[in-house]
């Protein structure tokens, strides 16, 4: 029997929700614990995302994806363990490796750098500002994704960037900004954070949406649907954390320009 339009539209929801709940539970425990366990989670996820990126980029040699993932994890581990600015250039090693191992070199290099920067910044933020800033970041990404998913699927309307990401609509995109602003307002009211956080949250959400779109563009060039099949209902690790990459890199870059009103639990 042919599925109805409504069933087809929401058919992947149960699987997505189950996977999301599992990831949320693991993430919540790791964020709360912080320290070494949180750092190891980020290191492992960074390696997996680099592995997926290499798989999508038609590697010149078959072992390149595994090698790039291991190189990325080892480089990030070394930088985090030594805690010295002199070894920060190691973050560039996976980016350089993309030049020799994969096609679409510019795309691979830029995205590999974004993955490495996001991994380093996540651990650094958790150590410097405590649990609240990580919860705020994850909440923004989740709220933007959930609001965008439900509103976009329900209302539809004009596409945000059809050539790159044909499923994203303006209604879902704007709903994501609203969801992020609500998250910021919750932190302002209940955590007594600066009111500017309400303005910063949609900006970070938009960066997250751009991170999502960037990965969609890479997948379209590679003519694949998901970065891998590691997470049921969500595809690969990159498919789930692409928005977080964009959001974290935005925090890093904006933080270099001026002080940010981010939550601080220290």
N, C-alpha and C positions, 0 to 999 in steps of 0.2 A: 504494500500500500504506500502510496506517495505521501510524504510528510506535508503537513500544511505549512504555509508561510510562517506562521507564528512558531510552530515547533522547530522549523529549520532555523529561525532567528535566534531562539533561546536554547537550542539543542545541546550546545556545549557548556551551558551554565553549570549543571551539577558537577561535572568533572573539573571545571575551572574552580568552583567553590571549594571542593574537597582538597585540591592541590594547594589552593591559596591558604586554607586553614592550617594545613601541615606546615607550609613555609612560614606562616605567621607565627606559629608556635615555636618553631626552631629559631626564627629570627628574634622573637621576644626574649627567649632564654639567653641567646648569645649576646644580645644588646645589654641585657640586665647584668650578665656576668662581666662583660667587658674584658679588658686585659688581654691575656694570651689567647683565650678561647675565641674571643671576638676577632682578634687579629688572624688566627688560623682559618676561621670561616671566610674572611675576606680574601686571604691568600688563595684558598682553594677555589673560591668562586671566580677570582681573577684568572687563574689558570684555565678553568673550564670555559670562561668567556673567550679567552684568546684562542683556545682550541677550536671553539665553534667558529670564530671569525676566520681562522685559517681554512677550515673545512669549506666555508662559503666562498672563498676567494680563489678556488682552483689552484691549489698548491703545485709548484713545479715538481716536488718530490713527495711521495705518499706519506712519509713520516713527518713532514713539516708541521702539521697541526699538533701532534703530540709534543714535538720538540718545542714549538712556540709556547704551548701551555706550560710546560715544565720550566722553560727559561723565564717566563713571566712570573711564575710563582716563586722561583728561586731568587730572582732579582728583587721582588717586593719583600720577600722574607729577609734578605740581606740588608736592605735599606731600613726596614723596621727594627731589626735586631740591633744593628750598629748604632742607630739614632744619630748619625753624623751627616751634616750637610754635604760633606765631600763625596759621599757615595750616592747622593741623590741622582746624579746622571745615569745610574744603573736603570732607572725607570725608562730610559730611552732605549735600552737594549732590545726589548721586543719590537719596538718601532723600527729599529735598524734591521732586525732580522727579517721583517716583512719585505724589505727591499730585495732580499736575495732569494726568498723562498716562495713568494706568491705573486699572482697576477693582480691587476688593479692596484698597483703599488701605492699610489697616493692615498687611495681610500683606506687601504690596509694600515698604512703608517699612521694616519690621523686617528683612526678609530682605536688602534692598539694603544696609542698614546693616551687617548681619553679613558680607556679602560684602566690603564696603569695609574693615571692621576686620580681617578675616582677611588681606586682601591687604597692608595696611600692616604688620600684626604679623609676617607671614612675612618680609618684607624686613628689618624691624627686628631680629627674632630672629637672622636669618642674619648681620647686620652685628655684632650685640652678642655673640653666643655662638658663632658659627662654624658649621661644617658639622654637627657631631655632633647639635645640637638639632633640626635639620631632618630629618636621617636618622632620629632617634628618633621624631619626630612622624609622618613618612611610614610608618615601619615599624609603628607602632601602628595606624594606619588600615588599612594593607594586611593586617597580621596579623589584625586584628579582622574585616575584610571576608572574607578567605579562610577563616578558621576558621568564621565564621558561615555562609558560603555552603555549605561542604562538610558541616559538622555539621548545619546546618538542613535541607539537602536530604536528607541521609542518615537522620537520626533523626526529623525532623518534630516532631510534638507540639503542645502548646498554642501559640496565637498570642500574640505579645507585645502587639500593639495592633491587632487586626484591622480596626477601623473606619478606621484611618489608613493602616496598611501591612499588608495582608492576607498578604503572603508571609513576614513575619518571625516567627520562632518564639522561644520562650524558650530552647530548646536552642541555637539559633544565636547568640542574644544573649549567653548566658553563655559560650559557647565563644569569642566575641569578647573577653570580659573576660580569659579565661584566656590567649588568645593575646597580649593586650597585656601581661599580667603577665610572660609569658615573655620578651617583648622587653625589658621593664624589667630583668629578672634578667640577661639577656645583657649589657646595658650596665653593670650593677653588677659583674658578674664580670670582664668583659674590659676595661672602660673605667674601672673603679674609681670609679664614680659612687656617691653616697649610697644606702643601702639603701631609703630612703623612695621612691626612684624606682619601685620595684616596686609600691608602693601607689598612687602617682600615675598610673601608666600605665593601669590599668583605669578610673580616673575620667575620664581624657582620652578613652579609648576609648568610654566611655558617652556623653560629650558628642558624640563623633563619630557615634555611633548615633542620637542625638537630632537631629543635623543632617541625617542621612539621612532620618529619619522626618518632619522638618519639610518637606523638599522633596517627599517622597511625598504629604504632606497637600496641598501646593500643587498638585501634579499631579492629585490626585483631584478637587479643587475645579474645576480647569480641564478635567477629563475627558480627559486625555491620558496616554499611557504614558511617554514620554520627553520631556525638556526640549528636545531637538533630535535630529538624527541625525548630528552631527559626528564621533562616535567609534564605529566599527563594533563592535557587540556590547555597548556600554556606553551608548548613547544620546547624551546631550549632555555638555558640560563640567560642568554642575551635577550630572548623574547620577554623575559620577566623583569630583567634588571636594566634594560636599555634606558628607560626613563630615569631611573635612579642615577645612572651614569651622567646623563645630561644635567640633572639637578645638582649633583655633587660638584661637577666641573664648574658649573655656574657659580656655586658658593665659593669655590677656590678662586676663580677669576675676579669676581666682585669683591672678595675679601682682600685682594691685592690692591684694589683701587681705593677703598674706604672701609671704615669699620662697619660691620653688619650687626643689626639688632637680633642676633640669633639667640635661641634659648641657651642658657648657661647654668649647669647644675653644680659647677665647682665653686 
